[in-house]
Each structure stands twice: as structure tokens, then as C-alpha cells.
Amino acid sequence: MTCIVALRAEGRVYMGADSAGVDSWSSIARADPKVFRNGRYLFGCTSSYRMIQILRHEKLETVTGSHDSQAYKLANQLQALFVRQQFAKVEHGVAEGGSLLVAWDDVFYQLDSDYQYARYREDYYSVGSGYMFALGALYANASLTPRKRIRQALSAAVHNSGGVKPPFKIMATEAV
């Protein structure tokens, strides 16, 4: 349960996240952020705090090539990392991980639990339990600054979803 938002603007990617840690019956704001840097990559993660911890602390190899080629290589690197760290659930030869957004330069991708990557035509996207509310707000608030757009999108998710909670953390990639 969470809400992660990515927004491409001003030659960079802005990413924001809530702080909810949710189990079946409770929700509490956690101090460890869901949006963070690892090397050149900016991550925003859902699914598991264990996945977040792995991605925050394990050194990642910088990949090269076209943006899609980089996303493909990064997805394979993360799959191998999650299997090595025994985070990925391996069933019938398929390793399942978690859902996340990853950005570098002025591009962002969604990586899904089956390690497929997606790049969207819109300049924004969201994942997590509050994603639909955030997407609606991002569509409607295009005249605001990037940080205000993200804050408003996350606030809409808090208002409409029991699994999203402030405070919010917003970061950005380096401008290209």
C-alpha cells in the first residue's frame, strides 16, 4: 500500500512518495524513504521494504545503451540481485520481485514484478494503491510546478486511499 509518482519536467524526472507502512490492520508512517538514489538511478518503490533496503544498499552497475536498452539491462540486473538476496519468489522457474519506478537523466520507467519495463507517453505515471487518484490529479494539475503537482497528487491519494500516508518525500534526477 503506497503511492509513488514520477513526473518528467524541466529536463529531469521528479519523483515523490508517501511514507505509509501498511499491514492487514494498521498503517504507520515510516522513517525509511520509498524514494532514494542509488548511483545514477532514482528509485520509487512499492511492494516491500525489504526490496527497498536491497535497492538502497546494494551497489548497482551503471548500464549503457539506448534508454530502452538500459531499462532492459537494469531489469535483468535487478532480477539477478533479488534472486541472490533471496527476495524474489521463484516459482516454476520465474522469479517475481516487486513494483517500482526508476529514473535517470530525463527518463523514467515502471518495472513490474515480472521484470517487464514500461515507458509511458504521458510525462507522468504512478504506482501503488493510490495510483489512480494520483493519476487523476496529475492530469488535472498540469499548470502547477513539478513539486506542487506531485504534492497535490499524493495528497489526493491520501484523501481517497487508506494505504497512503504523509509525510511526502520528493526528489529529482540531475537536469540534462
C-alpha contacts under 8 A as a table, 3 or more apart, distances in Angstrom:
res1	aa1	res2	aa2	distance
1	M	20	A	7.24
1	M	21	G	7.40
1	M	22	V	6.10
1	M	46	T	7.16
1	M	47	S	7.27
1	M	128	G	5.95
1	M	129	S	5.05
1	M	130	G	7.65
1	M	163	G	4.75
1	M	164	V	6.57
2	T	17	A	7.62
2	T	18	D	6.43
2	T	19	S	7.57
2	T	20	A	6.23
2	T	21	G	7.90
2	T	46	T	6.24
2	T	127	V	7.81
2	T	128	G	4.81
2	T	129	S	5.38
2	T	130	G	6.25
2	T	163	G	5.75
2	T	164	V	5.01
2	T	165	K	7.79
3	C	17	A	5.78
3	C	18	D	5.94
3	C	46	T	7.52
3	C	126	S	6.87
3	C	127	V	5.87
3	C	128	G	4.62
3	C	129	S	6.12
3	C	130	G	5.03
3	C	131	Y	5.83
3	C	134	A	7.70
3	C	154	L	6.78
3	C	157	A	7.01
3	C	164	V	6.23
4	I	15	M	7.22
4	I	16	G	5.75
4	I	17	A	4.49
4	I	18	D	6.95
4	I	44	G	5.99
4	I	45	C	6.95
4	I	46	T	7.37
4	I	101	L	7.63
4	I	126	S	5.43
4	I	127	V	5.36
4	I	128	G	6.31
4	I	131	Y	7.34
4	I	154	L	7.89
5	V	15	M	5.49
5	V	16	G	5.18
5	V	17	A	6.38
5	V	44	G	7.80
5	V	124	Y	7.31
5	V	125	Y	5.92
5	V	126	S	4.39
5	V	127	V	6.79
5	V	131	Y	7.82
5	V	134	A	7.31
5	V	150	I	6.61
5	V	153	A	7.76
5	V	154	L	7.60
6	A	13	V	6.66
6	A	14	Y	5.70
6	A	15	M	4.39
6	A	16	G	6.63
6	A	101	L	7.32
6	A	108	F	7.28
6	A	124	Y	5.44
6	A	125	Y	5.44
6	A	126	S	6.25
6	A	150	I	7.90
7	L	13	V	5.54
7	L	14	Y	5.14
7	L	15	M	6.32
7	L	123	D	5.70
7	L	124	Y	4.28
7	L	125	Y	6.74
7	L	146	P	7.03
7	L	150	I	7.59
8	R	11	G	7.20
8	R	12	R	5.86
8	R	13	V	4.40
8	R	14	Y	6.29
8	R	106	D	6.50
8	R	107	V	7.05
8	R	108	F	7.72
8	R	123	D	5.01
8	R	124	Y	6.19
9	A	12	R	5.67
9	A	13	V	6.21
9	A	14	Y	7.38
9	A	106	D	7.93
9	A	123	D	7.38
9	A	146	P	6.72
10	E	175	A	7.36
11	G	105	D	7.76
11	G	106	D	5.55
11	G	175	A	5.21
11	G	176	V	5.38
12	R	105	D	5.89
12	R	106	D	4.21
12	R	107	V	7.39
12	R	172	A	6.69
12	R	173	T	5.50
12	R	174	E	6.13
12	R	175	A	4.80
12	R	176	V	6.39
13	V	103	A	6.61
13	V	104	W	7.38
13	V	105	D	7.12
13	V	106	D	5.33
13	V	107	V	6.52
13	V	108	F	6.95
13	V	172	A	5.46
13	V	173	T	5.43
14	Y	146	P	6.96
14	Y	147	R	7.39
14	Y	170	I	6.95
14	Y	171	M	5.73
14	Y	172	A	4.20
14	Y	173	T	6.63
15	M	35	V	7.09
15	M	42	L	7.91
15	M	44	G	6.95
15	M	150	I	7.58
15	M	170	I	5.55
15	M	171	M	5.43
15	M	172	A	6.04
16	G	35	V	6.53
16	G	44	G	7.35
16	G	150	I	6.27
16	G	151	R	7.61
16	G	154	L	7.81
16	G	168	F	6.72
16	G	169	K	5.42
16	G	170	I	4.11
16	G	171	M	6.41
17	A	33	P	7.89
17	A	34	K	6.11
17	A	35	V	6.10
17	A	44	G	6.89
17	A	154	L	7.24
17	A	168	F	5.54
17	A	169	K	5.49
17	A	170	I	6.65
18	D	34	K	7.36
18	D	154	L	6.94
18	D	164	V	6.21
18	D	165	K	5.60
18	D	166	P	5.31
18	D	167	P	6.02
18	D	168	F	4.62
18	D	169	K	6.62
19	S	28	I	7.93
19	S	29	A	5.02
19	S	30	R	5.44
19	S	31	A	7.23
19	S	32	D	7.87
19	S	33	P	6.71
19	S	34	K	7.03
19	S	164	V	7.29
19	S	165	K	5.66
19	S	166	P	5.58
19	S	167	P	5.84
19	S	168	F	6.38
19	S	169	K	7.94
20	A	27	S	6.09
20	A	28	I	5.56
20	A	29	A	4.68
20	A	30	R	6.15
20	A	163	G	6.63
20	A	164	V	5.52
20	A	165	K	4.89
20	A	166	P	7.10
21	G	27	S	5.55
21	G	28	I	5.26
21	G	29	A	5.94
21	G	30	R	5.94
22	V	25	W	7.63
22	V	26	S	5.76
22	V	27	S	4.38
22	V	28	I	6.57
22	V	163	G	6.50
23	D	26	S	5.56
23	D	27	S	6.63
27	S	163	G	6.90
27	S	165	K	7.98
28	I	165	K	7.76
29	A	165	K	6.51
29	A	166	P	6.93
29	A	167	P	7.42
30	R	33	P	7.43
33	P	36	F	6.70
33	P	169	K	7.19
34	K	43	F	7.70
34	K	44	G	5.51
34	K	45	C	5.44
34	K	46	T	7.40
34	K	52	I	6.77
35	V	42	L	7.16
35	V	43	F	5.48
35	V	44	G	4.35
35	V	45	C	6.71
35	V	169	K	6.79
35	V	170	I	7.29
35	V	171	M	7.22
36	F	42	L	5.79
36	F	43	F	5.49
36	F	44	G	6.79
36	F	56	R	7.01
36	F	171	M	7.58
37	R	40	R	7.04
37	R	41	Y	5.63
37	R	42	L	4.51
37	R	43	F	6.14
37	R	56	R	7.15
38	N	41	Y	5.33
38	N	42	L	6.50
38	N	43	F	7.59
38	N	55	L	7.17
38	N	56	R	5.98
38	N	57	H	7.73
38	N	59	K	7.31
38	N	60	L	7.15
39	G	59	K	7.65
39	G	60	L	7.03
39	G	62	T	7.73
40	R	62	T	7.35
40	R	104	W	6.23
41	Y	102	V	6.56
41	Y	103	A	5.74
41	Y	104	W	5.20
41	Y	173	T	7.90
42	L	102	V	5.58
42	L	103	A	5.04
42	L	104	W	6.28
42	L	172	A	7.54
42	L	173	T	6.63
43	F	100	L	7.03
43	F	101	L	5.76
43	F	102	V	4.56
43	F	103	A	6.53
44	G	100	L	5.67
44	G	101	L	5.04
44	G	102	V	6.39
45	C	48	S	7.81
45	C	51	M	7.90
45	C	52	I	6.38
45	C	98	G	7.97
45	C	99	S	6.43
45	C	100	L	4.34
45	C	101	L	6.34
46	T	49	Y	7.89
46	T	98	G	6.89
46	T	99	S	5.61
46	T	100	L	5.80
46	T	127	V	7.34
46	T	128	G	5.97
47	S	51	M	7.60
47	S	98	G	5.34
47	S	99	S	6.07
47	S	128	G	7.92
48	S	51	M	5.23
48	S	52	I	6.54
48	S	98	G	7.01
49	Y	52	I	4.82
49	Y	53	Q	6.11
50	R	53	Q	5.06
50	R	54	I	6.24
50	R	87	F	7.46
51	M	54	I	5.15
51	M	55	L	6.20
51	M	82	F	7.77
51	M	87	F	7.01
51	M	98	G	7.18
52	I	55	L	5.17
52	I	56	R	6.03
53	Q	56	R	5.11
53	Q	57	H	6.15
54	I	57	H	5.47
54	I	58	E	5.73
54	I	82	F	7.87
54	I	85	Q	7.78
55	L	58	E	5.75
60	L	77	Q	7.96
61	E	77	Q	8.00
63	V	70	Q	5.55
63	V	73	K	6.58
63	V	74	L	6.71
64	T	69	S	7.44
64	T	70	Q	5.57
65	G	68	D	7.89
65	G	69	S	5.52
65	G	70	Q	5.66
66	S	69	S	5.02
66	S	70	Q	6.06
67	H	70	Q	5.05
67	H	71	A	6.20
67	H	107	V	7.61
68	D	71	A	5.03
68	D	72	Y	6.16
69	S	72	Y	5.07
69	S	73	K	6.20
70	Q	73	K	5.15
70	Q	74	L	5.95
71	A	74	L	5.06
71	A	75	A	6.02
71	A	109	Y	7.24
71	A	117	Y	6.63
72	Y	75	A	5.20
72	Y	76	N	6.40
72	Y	116	Q	7.94
72	Y	117	Y	7.00
73	K	76	N	5.15
73	K	77	Q	6.16
74	L	77	Q	4.92
74	L	78	L	6.11
75	A	78	L	5.16
75	A	79	Q	6.17
75	A	111	L	7.03
75	A	115	Y	5.55
75	A	116	Q	7.21
75	A	117	Y	7.20
76	N	79	Q	5.09
76	N	80	A	6.30
76	N	115	Y	7.30
77	Q	80	A	5.26
77	Q	81	L	6.16
78	L	81	L	4.89
78	L	82	F	6.00
79	Q	82	F	5.22
79	Q	83	V	6.20
79	Q	88	A	7.49
79	Q	95	A	7.13
79	Q	97	G	7.13
79	Q	115	Y	6.87
80	A	83	V	5.19
80	A	84	R	6.06
81	L	84	R	5.07
81	L	85	Q	6.09
82	F	85	Q	5.09
82	F	86	Q	6.00
82	F	87	F	4.99
82	F	88	A	5.07
82	F	97	G	6.87
83	V	86	Q	4.92
83	V	87	F	5.99
83	V	88	A	5.06
83	V	89	K	7.74
83	V	90	V	7.89
83	V	95	A	7.03
84	R	87	F	7.69
85	Q	88	A	7.77
86	Q	89	K	7.58
87	F	97	G	7.07
88	A	95	A	5.47
88	A	96	E	5.15
88	A	97	G	4.81
89	K	94	V	7.93
89	K	95	A	5.40
89	K	96	E	5.13
89	K	97	G	6.78
90	V	93	G	6.01
90	V	94	V	5.30
90	V	95	A	4.19
90	V	96	E	6.29
91	E	94	V	5.35
91	E	95	A	6.53
91	E	96	E	7.98
94	V	114	D	7.97
95	A	114	D	7.14
96	E	113	S	5.27
96	E	114	D	5.31
96	E	115	Y	7.59
97	G	112	D	7.66
97	G	113	S	4.50
97	G	114	D	6.55
97	G	115	Y	7.31
98	G	112	D	6.31
98	G	113	S	4.35
98	G	114	D	7.94
99	S	110	Q	7.42
99	S	111	L	5.82
99	S	112	D	4.54
99	S	113	S	5.21
99	S	127	V	7.64
100	L	110	Q	5.84
100	L	111	L	5.40
100	L	112	D	6.58
100	L	127	V	7.24
101	L	108	F	6.87
101	L	109	Y	5.67
101	L	110	Q	4.50
101	L	111	L	6.14
101	L	127	V	7.62
102	V	108	F	5.55
102	V	109	Y	5.45
102	V	110	Q	6.46
102	V	111	L	7.43
103	A	106	D	7.30
103	A	107	V	5.63
103	A	108	F	4.08
103	A	109	Y	6.40
103	A	173	T	7.16
104	W	107	V	5.80
104	W	108	F	6.60
104	W	173	T	6.02
104	W	174	E	7.88
105	D	173	T	5.93
105	D	174	E	6.13
105	D	175	A	6.61
105	D	176	V	5.88
106	D	173	T	7.26
106	D	175	A	7.18
106	D	176	V	6.53
108	F	119	R	6.73
109	Y	117	Y	6.24
109	Y	118	A	5.43
109	Y	119	R	4.92
109	Y	120	Y	7.65
110	Q	117	Y	5.53
110	Q	118	A	5.16
110	Q	119	R	6.64
111	L	114	D	7.98
111	L	115	Y	5.64
111	L	116	Q	5.73
111	L	117	Y	4.54
111	L	118	A	6.61
112	D	115	Y	5.16
112	D	116	Q	5.59
112	D	117	Y	6.50
113	S	116	Q	7.52
120	Y	123	D	7.36
120	Y	124	Y	7.73
120	Y	125	Y	7.49
122	E	125	Y	7.36
124	Y	135	L	7.79
124	Y	138	L	7.22
125	Y	135	L	6.54
126	S	131	Y	4.96
126	S	132	M	7.65
126	S	134	A	6.60
126	S	135	L	6.34
127	V	130	G	7.30
127	V	131	Y	4.94
128	G	131	Y	5.34
129	S	132	M	7.84
129	S	161	S	7.17
129	S	163	G	6.55
129	S	164	V	7.52
130	G	133	F	5.67
130	G	134	A	6.36
130	G	154	L	7.94
130	G	157	A	4.76
130	G	158	V	7.40
130	G	160	N	7.53
130	G	161	S	5.75
130	G	163	G	7.28
130	G	164	V	6.58
131	Y	134	A	5.06
131	Y	135	L	6.03
131	Y	157	A	7.09
132	M	135	L	5.13
132	M	136	G	6.29
132	M	157	A	7.86
133	F	136	G	5.23
133	F	137	A	6.35
133	F	153	A	7.05
133	F	156	A	5.82
133	F	157	A	5.10
133	F	160	N	7.00
134	A	137	A	5.13
134	A	138	L	6.10
134	A	152	Q	7.99
134	A	153	A	4.27
134	A	154	L	5.93
134	A	156	A	6.12
134	A	157	A	5.61
135	L	138	L	5.06
135	L	139	Y	6.14
135	L	153	A	7.09
136	G	139	Y	5.20
136	G	140	A	6.32
136	G	153	A	7.73
137	A	140	A	5.11
137	A	141	N	5.99
137	A	149	R	7.74
137	A	152	Q	6.83
137	A	153	A	4.98
137	A	156	A	6.75
138	L	141	N	5.36
138	L	142	A	6.52
138	L	149	R	6.26
138	L	150	I	7.35
138	L	152	Q	7.95
138	L	153	A	5.90
139	Y	142	A	6.35
141	N	144	L	5.92
141	N	149	R	6.14
142	A	149	R	7.19
144	L	148	K	5.99
144	L	149	R	5.67
145	T	148	K	5.27
145	T	149	R	6.06
146	P	149	R	5.08
146	P	150	I	6.27
147	R	150	I	5.18
147	R	151	R	6.10
147	R	170	I	7.17
148	K	151	R	5.01
148	K	152	Q	5.98
149	R	152	Q	5.19
149	R	153	A	6.09
150	I	153	A	5.01
150	I	154	L	6.11
150	I	170	I	7.82
151	R	154	L	5.22
151	R	155	S	6.06
151	R	168	F	7.37
152	Q	155	S	4.95
152	Q	156	A	6.17
153	A	156	A	5.14
153	A	157	A	6.41
154	L	157	A	5.00
154	L	158	V	6.24
154	L	168	F	7.61
155	S	158	V	4.99
155	S	159	H	6.16
156	A	159	H	5.11
156	A	160	N	6.24
157	A	160	N	5.24
157	A	161	S	5.55
157	A	164	V	6.36
158	V	161	S	5.45
158	V	162	G	6.91
158	V	163	G	7.54
158	V	164	V	4.90
158	V	165	K	5.67
158	V	166	P	7.50
159	H	162	G	7.94
161	S	164	V	5.94
162	G	165	K	7.90
165	K	168	F	7.96
